[in-house]
Amino acid sequence: MFWIIAWRNILAKKRRSVLTVLLSALCTVFLVFVLSFMDGQHLKMIKDAVEIFTGYIQVTGKGYQDDPDYDHLVFDLDKVKKTISGFPEIESASTRFQTFALFAGEEASVGGSLIGIDPVQEKKVSRIGSAVTGGDYLRGGDGRKCIVGKKLAERLDLRIGDELTYLSQSVDMSIAADILKISGIFSTGSQMDSNTVFVDKEYMDGMFQTENIASHYILLPSEKFRGGRLAGLVKRIDNKLAGTGAEAVSWKVPLKSLLQLLDVDSAFGYFSYGIVVVVTFFVIMIFFLINVFQMTREIGIMRAVGTAPAQILKIFVTESFILGLIAVTIGGVIGGFIVHYYNTNPITFDVSKEILEQYQKWGVVDMSFPTVFSYLSIFYICLFVFLLNIVAVLYPVFTVNRYKPIDAIHYV
């Protein structure tokens, strides 16, 4: 009976019903989009930082993450490789040796990172290969050829084909110095562009005495292990590495400063989101309050003919249930469509060079941010707005139910 009465009330007050559905639907669309965009922004920053160079899993010598020096290298790389080969979850792996060096052109010098890589494998675990914008990427056996970050090349006034001198220290603490020929320029959009030079790892083995030695062994897990299952995989790999002098860590360790930044940003973001939710609740409640008070005389008549306050409450809750269900269904579908669209067509912001450089310090390549499309997230937001509709109608009905029937009938 309550369903029939509630549905008749909805049809009898078409204008009010349509406005109620529109208000709740718009709130649903807004909340779905805001949350998906905020999550998408953070995931984009993490994905860029991880895939440009850091990698999802790093195997290093124990203590290297806290103290990255020659005392904490992987000194038995072959043993580590053999251990890792037993994990089918790992798609690709690449060896790196990273050290500090002083680079010099004809007019200037600057300090930075000299990194030896396996050119073929590195293209599988990072974006360095695809980041070469001029000249040629490295090939195995390239010897003294190197690729240089775009901004570093500009600082030293170097071009493709020019020579670059470096001065560093090998693993046995002897001086390592040589002249490299620039075969390519890379641009990742990150801080690496201003201080990094890449060479073939085989070349570094001879110059730095790093045969069977590495600073990093980067692992790329299969797609399904790059999210929530990554931590479990890292733990299993780390346990297997016991006795090798190496340890495995996820990207969260080398990028902990980025995570701290995102935690702070999330705190402010969810605080702002909470304010929006509170405002949304009160907007819906005030709208219901106006609607219920417009029906005060009708409620008074119903009370006068013997309808109990609890029955009146059930009628309005049922009406709110129907309208809320229609609203969140419409809002969820529209919000999901918008989120899906911007998931495949990221939102791009046109910002100044200075702001872009600040973002690039944290690994953000560009200012295009996709939303995160998640059926579960959309469902929870729809459920939340639906419950807001139910709760929002309680106070207005309780307020009107406190009137005596005679006072409600004569309410102006």
C-alpha positions in Angstrom: 0.0 0.0 0.0 2.8 2.4 0.9 4.4 1.8 -2.5 1.2 2.7 -4.3 0.6 5.8 -2.3 4.2 6.9 -2.7 4.1 6.4 -6.5 0.8 8.3 -6.7 2.3 11.2 -4.8 5.3 11.2 -7.3 2.9 11.3 -10.3 0.7 13.9 -8.7 3.6 16.2 -8.0 5.5 15.8 -11.3 7.3 19.1 -11.2 8.6 18.5 -7.7 9.5 14.9 -8.5 11.5 15.9 -11.6 13.4 18.6 -9.7 14.2 16.1 -6.9 15.5 13.5 -9.5 17.5 16.2 -11.3 19.1 17.5 -8.1 20.2 14.1 -6.9 21.3 13.0 -10.3 23.5 16.1 -10.8 25.0 15.5 -7.3 25.8 11.9 -8.3 27.4 12.9 -11.6 29.5 15.6 -9.8 30.7 13.3 -7.0 31.5 10.4 -9.5 33.6 12.8 -11.6 35.4 14.6 -8.8 36.6 11.3 -7.1 37.6 9.6 -10.4 39.5 12.7 -11.5 41.3 13.0 -8.2 42.3 9.3 -8.2 43.3 9.6 -11.9 45.6 12.5 -11.2 47.5 10.6 -8.5 47.7 7.4 -10.6 49.0 9.4 -13.6 51.8 10.9 -11.4 52.7 7.4 -10.1 52.6 5.7 -13.5 54.8 8.4 -15.1 57.4 8.3 -12.3 57.5 4.5 -12.2 57.5 3.8 -16.0 59.9 6.6 -17.1 62.8 5.0 -15.2 62.2 3.9 -11.6 60.6 0.6 -12.5 58.0 -1.4 -10.6 60.5 -3.6 -8.7 64.1 -2.8 -7.9 66.7 -5.3 -6.8 69.6 -3.6 -5.1 72.3 -4.5 -2.6 71.1 -4.4 1.0 71.2 -0.9 2.3 71.5 0.7 -1.1 68.2 2.5 -0.9 69.3 4.3 2.3 73.0 4.7 1.4 73.6 4.4 -2.4 77.3 4.0 -2.5 79.8 1.3 -3.8 79.6 -0.6 -0.5 75.9 -1.6 -1.2 76.0 -2.9 -4.7 74.8 -6.2 -6.1 78.1 -8.0 -6.2 76.9 -11.4 -7.6 74.5 -10.4 -10.4 74.5 -13.8 -12.0 73.2 -15.4 -8.9 70.5 -12.8 -8.6 69.5 -13.3 -12.2 69.3 -17.0 -11.7 67.1 -16.5 -8.6 64.8 -14.1 -10.4 64.4 -16.4 -13.4 62.3 -18.7 -11.2 59.5 -16.2 -11.1 57.1 -16.5 -14.1 55.4 -13.3 -13.0 58.4 -11.3 -14.2 58.1 -10.3 -17.8 61.4 -8.5 -18.3 64.4 -7.5 -16.4 67.3 -5.1 -17.0 70.7 -4.4 -15.4 71.9 -0.9 -14.5 75.0 0.6 -13.0 74.5 4.1 -11.8 77.2 6.4 -10.4 78.0 10.1 -10.0 80.2 11.8 -12.6 81.4 15.3 -13.5 80.5 16.1 -17.1 82.2 18.7 -19.2 81.8 20.3 -22.6 84.0 22.8 -24.3 82.8 25.7 -22.1 81.2 24.4 -19.0 80.9 21.4 -16.6 78.2 20.0 -14.4 77.7 17.1 -12.0 75.1 14.4 -12.7 74.4 10.7 -13.1 76.3 8.3 -15.4 74.2 5.2 -15.9 75.2 2.0 -17.8 72.2 0.1 -19.2 71.5 -3.0 -21.3 70.1 -1.1 -24.3 67.8 -4.0 -25.5 66.3 -4.9 -22.1 66.1 -1.3 -20.9 63.5 -0.5 -23.6 61.3 -3.2 -22.1 61.3 -1.9 -18.5 61.4 1.9 -19.0 60.6 4.7 -21.5 64.2 5.7 -22.0 64.3 4.2 -25.5 61.1 5.9 -26.7 62.3 9.2 -25.1 65.1 9.7 -27.6 64.0 12.7 -29.6 67.1 13.2 -31.7 69.8 10.9 -33.0 70.0 7.3 -32.2 69.3 5.2 -29.1 72.1 3.0 -27.8 72.9 -0.5 -29.2 74.8 -3.3 -27.6 78.6 -2.8 -28.1 78.3 0.9 -28.8 81.4 1.5 -26.7 82.0 5.2 -26.0 78.6 6.3 -27.5 76.1 7.9 -25.1 72.7 9.5 -25.0 72.3 12.8 -23.1 69.4 14.5 -21.5 68.0 17.4 -23.5 68.5 20.0 -20.8 72.0 18.7 -19.9 73.0 19.0 -23.5 71.7 22.6 -23.6 73.6 23.5 -20.4 76.8 22.2 -21.8 76.0 23.5 -25.3 76.4 20.0 -26.9 74.8 18.5 -29.9 74.5 15.1 -31.6 78.0 14.1 -32.7 79.8 16.2 -30.2 82.2 14.8 -27.5 81.4 14.8 -23.8 84.1 14.3 -21.2 83.3 12.7 -17.8 85.3 12.2 -14.6 84.2 9.6 -12.0 85.4 6.8 -9.8 85.4 3.1 -10.5 84.4 0.4 -8.0 88.0 -0.3 -7.1 88.3 3.4 -6.2 90.6 4.3 -9.1 89.9 7.3 -11.4 87.5 6.6 -14.3 87.6 9.2 -17.0 87.0 9.1 -20.8 85.6 11.0 -23.7 82.1 10.0 -25.0 80.5 10.7 -28.3 76.8 11.8 -28.2 74.7 9.6 -30.4 71.3 10.8 -29.2 69.4 13.3 -27.1 66.5 12.1 -24.9 63.7 14.0 -23.3 61.5 12.4 -20.7 60.0 15.6 -19.3 61.4 14.8 -15.9 64.4 16.0 -13.9 66.6 13.3 -15.6 66.8 15.5 -18.6 69.0 17.9 -16.8 71.6 15.6 -15.2 71.7 12.2 -16.8 73.9 10.4 -19.4 73.3 6.8 -20.5 76.0 4.5 -21.9 76.2 0.8 -22.7 76.6 -1.3 -19.5 79.3 -3.4 -21.3 81.4 -0.2 -21.7 81.0 0.6 -18.0 82.1 -3.0 -17.1 85.5 -2.2 -18.6 85.9 1.3 -17.3 84.4 0.9 -13.8 85.3 -2.7 -13.0 81.6 -3.7 -12.8 81.6 -7.2 -14.4 78.9 -9.2 -12.7 78.1 -6.1 -10.5 75.1 -3.8 -10.7 73.6 -1.0 -8.7 70.1 -1.9 -9.8 68.4 -4.9 -11.4 65.0 -3.6 -12.6 62.1 -6.1 -12.8 58.9 -5.6 -14.9 56.0 -7.8 -13.6 53.1 -8.9 -15.7 50.2 -6.5 -15.9 48.1 -8.2 -13.1 51.0 -7.9 -10.7 51.5 -4.1 -11.1 48.7 -3.1 -8.7 47.5 -4.5 -5.4 49.3 -7.8 -5.9 52.7 -6.2 -6.3 53.6 -6.1 -2.6 53.1 -9.9 -2.2 55.3 -10.6 -5.3 58.0 -8.3 -4.0 58.0 -10.1 -0.6 58.3 -13.5 -2.2 61.2 -12.3 -4.4 62.9 -10.7 -1.4 62.7 -14.0 0.6 64.2 -15.9 -2.3 67.1 -13.4 -2.5 68.2 -14.2 1.1 71.8 -15.1 1.1 72.7 -13.2 -2.1 73.4 -9.9 -0.4 70.5 -8.3 -2.4 67.0 -7.2 -1.6 63.9 -6.4 -3.6 61.8 -3.3 -3.1 58.7 -2.0 -4.9 58.6 1.5 -6.5 57.2 2.9 -3.2 60.7 2.8 -1.6 62.6 4.9 -4.1 59.6 7.1 -4.7 58.6 7.6 -1.0 58.9 11.4 -1.3 56.3 11.3 -4.1 54.1 9.1 -2.0 54.4 11.6 0.9 53.4 14.4 -1.5 50.4 12.4 -2.7 49.3 11.6 0.9 49.3 15.3 1.7 47.4 16.1 -1.5 45.0 13.3 -0.8 44.3 14.6 2.7 43.4 18.0 1.3 41.5 16.4 -1.6 39.4 14.2 0.6 38.8 17.1 3.0 37.5 19.2 0.2 35.5 16.2 -1.1 34.0 15.8 2.4 32.9 19.4 2.4 31.2 18.9 -1.0 29.4 15.8 0.4 28.2 17.8 3.5 27.0 20.6 1.2 25.3 18.1 -1.1 23.5 16.5 1.9 22.2 19.8 3.2 21.1 20.9 -0.3 19.1 17.7 -0.7 17.7 18.0 2.8 16.6 21.6 2.4 15.0 20.7 -0.9 13.1 17.9 0.8 12.3 20.2 3.7 10.6 22.7 1.4 8.7 20.0 -0.4 7.5 18.4 2.9 6.4 21.8 4.4 4.4 22.5 1.2 2.5 19.3 2.0 1.9 20.2 5.7 -1.9 20.7 5.2 -2.2 17.3 3.4 -0.2 15.7 6.3 -2.6 17.3 8.8 -5.6 16.0 7.0 -4.0 12.5 6.9 -3.3 12.7 10.6 -6.9 13.9 11.3 -8.4 10.9 9.5 -6.3 8.5 11.6 -3.0 8.0 9.7 -0.2 7.4 12.3 3.0 9.5 12.2 5.0 6.3 11.5 2.8 5.6 8.4 3.4 9.1 7.1 7.1 8.6 7.6 7.0 5.3 5.7 5.1 7.0 2.8 7.8 9.7 2.4 10.7 7.3 2.9 9.2 5.1 0.2 8.8 8.1 -2.1 12.4 9.1 -1.4 13.5 5.5 -2.1 11.8 5.5 -5.5 13.1 9.0 -6.5 16.6 8.3 -5.1 16.8 5.0 -7.0 15.8 6.7 -10.3 18.2 9.6 -9.6 21.3 7.6 -8.9 20.6 5.3 -11.8 20.5 8.3 -14.2 23.4 10.0 -12.4 25.5 6.9 -12.3 25.0 6.2 -16.0 25.8 9.8 -17.0 28.7 10.1 -14.6 30.1 6.7 -15.7 29.9 7.8 -19.4 31.7 11.1 -18.6 34.4 9.3 -16.6 34.9 6.7 -19.3 35.2 9.4 -21.9 37.9 11.2 -20.0 39.6 7.9 -19.2 40.3 7.4 -22.9 40.6 11.2 -23.6 42.6 12.7 -20.7 41.9 16.2 -19.5 44.8 18.4 -20.6 45.7 21.6 -18.7 47.5 24.5 -20.4 49.9 25.7 -17.6 52.9 28.0 -17.5 56.4 26.6 -18.0 57.2 27.2 -14.3 54.2 25.2 -13.1 55.0 22.4 -15.5 58.6 22.3 -14.2 57.4 21.9 -10.6 55.3 18.9 -11.6 58.1 17.4 -13.6 60.3 17.3 -10.4 57.9 14.5 -9.3 58.0 12.7 -12.6 54.9 14.1 -14.3 55.7 14.2 -18.0 52.8 16.4 -19.1 49.6 18.0 -17.8 47.1 15.5 -19.3 45.3 13.5 -16.6 42.9 10.7 -17.3 40.1 9.8 -15.0 39.8 6.4 -13.3 36.9 4.3 -14.5 35.8 1.9 -11.9 32.4 0.2 -11.7 32.8 -0.5 -8.0 33.7 3.2 -7.3 30.7 4.4 -9.2 28.4 1.9 -7.5 29.6 3.0 -4.0 29.0 6.7 -4.8 25.5 5.9 -6.2 24.8 4.0 -3.0 26.0 6.8 -0.9 23.9 9.5 -2.7 20.9 7.1 -2.5 21.3 6.8 1.3 21.7 10.6 1.5 18.3 10.9 -0.1 16.7 8.5 2.5 18.4 10.3 5.4 17.6 13.8 4.1 13.9 13.2 4.2 13.8 12.1 7.9 14.3 15.4 9.6 11.6 17.3 7.5 9.0 14.5 8.1 9.8 14.3 11.9 9.4 18.1 12.1 6.0 18.2 10.4 4.8 15.1 12.3 5.3 17.1 15.5 2.5 19.4 14.6 -1.0 18.7 15.9 -3.4 17.7 13.1 -5.4 20.9 13.6 -2.3 23.1 13.5 -1.0 21.3 10.4 -4.4 21.8 8.6 -4.3 25.6 9.3 -0.5 25.9 8.5 0.3 28.8 6.3 
